Amino acid sequence: MSILFLGREEGSTTMEIKHRDFCTKNKRHDDLEKRRLNLDADQVKFLQYRMKNLISGELQTLSNTQIPLSSGTRLEILNYVITMKLGGKNMTVIVDTGSDLTWVQCKPCRLCYNQQEPIFNPSTSLSYQSITCNSSACKSMQEATGNFGTCAYSPSTCNYYVSYGDGSYTRGELATERLDIGNSHVNNFVFGCGRSNKGLFGSASGLMGLGKSDLSLVSQTSKFYDGVFSYCLPSTDAGESGSLTLGRKTSVYRNTSPISYTRMVQNPQLSSFYMLNLTGISIGGVHLNNLSFGENGVLIDSGTVITRLPPSIYRAMKAEFVKQFSGFLSAPGFSILDTCFNLSSYKKVNIPSVKLQFEGNAELNVDVNGVFYLVKSDGSQACLAFASLMYEDEIPIIGNYQQKNNRVVYDTMFSQVGFAEEKCSY
């Protein structure tokens, strides 16, 4: 059982990571929470659509870099953000392991949403360079974005288009620029210079793609960092921050338990995604029996908020959780969350522990703050932070809400993902 309190080194560089939605003072809390979870549902639908189509075939020397990572609450989004420098200018971008292309909004902008920082202006940078149509980067566009690089406007410029599950999109041209992350830098970094961008990115400047394709940050920096990165996602409380680490040096981590590794499931159709073999779930020490997660594995994704499980597995998990968490008043469901309680008369409650088990005896111990989603700050509507997929054959997704206060390590060289408990503070 866990207690939920209700109420209110050398050669390495650290990037602070924060949650992306903490400028919400003038908007109703309930409406914002529901909108964010609805957007998460749209994103999951898009991921399922994209993965289904992929499966069917239709579609200088650096050691470690550690960057502060934080909640994007101030930017009105439920994902996590870091601040990097592109061409010497600060850019706060969403961190997404389910995307590959890193992009920012660019001037001159045909269509841009409001962002917190000044929009990137290529004309003021001496290191900015457009990418031509016959380049290998342009030819890598299909794997990275699902769309071919196009040259409709100019044969000397490779154009790109990326769409997301909630209807958001970015469109522009590929270019190279100097990227500074922490105290290190990468020259000739390939990114998207977005001239037409619309959607639900909050007031972030763009997005950082941490997938596995050739255009991702991970692949572009593999000669420096061996294709290894990790993060520790902090809670959504104001002022909380974690870190995004590039590189293999584990001594910079602050984990309080050993790192346990599980292999990445190799699927040629889903080669840019991080797929794992989830073998079991335990609630309060009780192992759920006869679980089947499908032949394609489960997706671990920093860009999805709430973990999604096949309907039969979610029902079994819900039943065991409610059995153990008895004696509390029920509360109405909220958006995609249907198992809610009224805990307003308690200062603290004991809740069943939740553990996700993977092939190779690796285990993700879900932090107490990742078990319940507090819809109302007074605890009168606290919901089990897991949701059901629509269909049994859809691919399960482990979202960022259940990854909080854990060190999650992605090692693409050895094709493995590791988990360790860590209080995310930076």
Secondary structure, 3 states (H helix, E strand, C coil): CEEEECCCCCCCCCEEEEECEECCCCCCHHHHHHHHHHHHHHHHHHHHHHHHHHHHCCCCCCCCEEEEEEECEECCCCCEEEEEEECCEEEEEEEECCCCCCEEEECCCCECCCCCCCCECHHHCCCCEECCCCCHHHHCHHHHHCCCCECCCCCCCCEEEEECCCCCEEEEEEEEEEEEECCEEEEEEEEEEEEEEECCCCCCCEEEECCCCCCCHHHHCHHHHCCEEEEECCCCCCCCEEEEEECCCHHHCCCCCCCEEEEECCCHHHCCCCEECEEEEEECCEECCCCCCCCCCEEECCCCCCEEECHHHHHHHHHHHHHHCCCCEEECCECCECCEEECCCCCEEEECCEEEEECCCEEEEECHHHCEEECCCCCCCEEECEEECCCCCCCCEECHHHHCCEEEEEECCCCEEEEEECCCCC
